[in-house]
Amino acid sequence: MRTTDRQISSSAVLALLLSVVPSQADASELSAGISFGGIQAGTVTHLAVSPHGGISWRINGNILLGVHDLLSVVPPIQTGGAGVYNSTIAALGYGWKNG
């Protein structure tokens, strides 16, 4: 995919406008993806496929809640066989007028 100068200029103008115009935003975030890489199990590194997802939202006034989940699946193509590892993280945060 090729990025043209016009697209870069439009993005720069939009970023400038968003940084200059003061406004308050109520937003939620939803993210997801998949990763391929190694996972350390004991002393041996194994190939793992790791789908992950998360959501963050404002729950009350300035209090923010985020929940993220990571599932690592070790396929049975290696010595030691298959395996699954799951990690879920919940976080509370505080947002203020300028931050």
Buried (B, 14 or more C-beta within 10 A) or exposed (E): EEEEEEEEEEEEEEEEEEEEEEEEEEEEEEEEEEEEEEBEBEEEEBEBBBEBBBBBEBEEEEEBBBEBBBBBBBEEEBEEEEBEEEEEEEEEEEEEEEE
